[in-house]
Amino acid sequence: MSLTEIILILVVALVVFGPDDLPVIARTLGKIFFQARKYINEISKEFQETVEIPAQVINDSLKTTPDIVDNPESIAEQKDTELLVYETNEIKPNIGQVNKEHK
């Protein structure tokens, strides 16, 4: 808004509301704008915190596991080793016992 527009708005407000009510109206509008700005700042702060916390968790997890990013082959080899260990530790039923139970 330019200075001319602001002066025009003030003159119209002075004519419409009169010189007695204008200070009260201006004070009330000032309080309303102050409260609105306060609420907007609180909402903005909460939104920023909501966005920053998951981003921080993701960044921290990436910092603690650089091997996955730097050397994915080693992770694949580790998983293959774990799978082989699991396969060798499986419990295999004794076929002789199963046949004796069915007779």
Secondary structure as GFF3:
##gff-version 3
##sequence-region A 1 103
A	DSSP	alpha_helix	3	64	.	.	.	ID=ss1
A	DSSP	alpha_helix	66	70	.	.	.	ID=ss2
A	DSSP	alpha_helix	72	88	.	.	.	ID=ss3
A	DSSP	alpha_helix	95	102	.	.	.	ID=ss4
###
